[in-house]
C-alpha cells in the first residue's frame, strides 16, 4: 500500500497551519505518485478463503487462547476453540453453501464465507440455531448505509448497536426486560462478540492500525444488542412494524453509534415534562458534531455535517407515561422534533449552517437538532425503572439498516 503521512492534528488548528502541513508533504506525495512501486511482502494469509485452513494445536486451553490472541485471531478475550466438529455442527444451522462469500469486510477487505461465519460464531459462543441471526447481522452491516469502513476506522468511540424484533424473541427465549443488554444474555452477547470478531479478525480493524479510535470502548469487545419489549409497548405496534415490516417478521436493526446518553427521570408526571427532558438529552448528545438538519434537508451535506437521527431506547414505564397524552408514535416524534434544539452558540463552529428561514441568527437563536419526525426512532425495551437511553450514529450513518432474519 502506498501512502504519505501527514502529521496530526489537522482539525482544530488555524487554516494556515493546515496548509503548511500539506505543503510540507507535497513533495512526498509527488514522489509516491510517480516513483512508488509495489514490493512483495511476506504474507501468511490463506490464498483461498474456502475451506478454512486447519491447524493442529497441542496445549492447555489458556495456551490456545494466548496463541489466538498473539496471532490476532481473537480480541484477547477467551474464545471457544473452533474445532472442525463444532464448526460442522454450526453449519447445520443454515442451508447456505459454506463456500459462499457473504462479505468482503473493510478496511482490510478480508473474505468472510458462510464457513467463517460459523467459525467465528463458535468462538463467540453461538449455537447452530443462531446462524440465521449471525448471517442477518452480516447482511445488515455490509450495506453501504451502515458505513462500516468509516465507523471501523474512525477516531470516534463508535461501535455496532443492534435491535432484535419479532417472533424470534419468543423462539429463542431472548430477554427483552430487566438487564436487556447486560451480561446474563448468552444469545445477544454471542451476537455482539461475533460482529466484533468479524470486524477485527476478518476486517483487520485493530488499533493502532487500522482502527484509529482515540479511546475505544468496552463495547469494542462485545457490541450492544437490544431486544424489543413489544409486550410493554403502549402504542401496540413494534418498532419493526412501524418501519413497515409485518408482525410475523423477525427483524434485525443495526446502527453504528456513539455510546449512549442516559435519561434518568424519576420525577416527571406529565407526558410533556418527560418528553422535555428527553429533548434536552437528545439535543446535547454527541454535541461536538451535532448539527441542525436544515443543511442536510436542502441536499447540501458533507460527511461531517449531521447526526441525522436518534435511536431512543425507551423504558416501559417512561413509554407508559408518554402514551397518556401522546396516543401515537408519530405524535411523539413530532413533539420531540419541535422541542429538540440548542442555542446556535452550542453547535461546533461551521458545522451548523441554518437556512434563510431563520433570518438573522444570533448566538442565542434556537436551532432544531432535527427537522423531520422520521429522524426520531423509538424502541420500547428493558424492564421496570425510570431509565431510557439515547443513541446517535456516526455521521456517515444516515439511517438505521433493517433486515429480515431468515429461517434456517
Helices and strands as residue ranges (DSSP letters): H 15-35, H 61-70, H 84-91, E 101-105, E 110-113, H 114-124, G 128-130, H 131-141, G 144-146, H 148-153, E 159-165, H 168-172, H 186-197, I 198-202, G 218-220, E 224-227, G 230-232, H 239-242, E 251-257, E 261-264, H 271-284, H 294-297, E 310-314, H 316-323, H 329-339, E 341-343, G 344-346, G 356-358, E 366-368, G 373-375, E 376-380, E 387-392, E 401-404
